[in-house]
Amino acid sequence: MTRFERDLKDAREGNGTEVLTKRKAELDRLWKEGKACKNGFRRQCIAQEYTRLKTEYDKIDALF
């Protein structure tokens, strides 16, 4: 079971606020890390991860 599937299951069981808060904090952390990163390759990796997590966040948020 992936982290997204586990979080989606938790959100459906009523823990949606906790899941969204945790994921939003991670998105904010990645955003700041990407802005501060001077290594282009690392910044691109962070951007890909941010995009993937943002898509998952939006899917979980759509449940509410």
Steps between C-alpha positions, in 0.01 A plus 500: 500500500650834398504806719233662282271199533550493877426874529197468273367217717558707816322798343198286415490371857469853637859613555501725195597817684809337651605352167456828314684697768794259493518503121469879482795535739703269278406699189606823671832342603569383143407841360748675730768240433453542124525878522823480702666228290775616264559161340291487181466122492399482867250784444347309210465188718335706774262653243396156375440377854306819583280454193427137587416581861287801398297277268449247780407781741239630255349151460467459877364854534236425234340250741384786719 
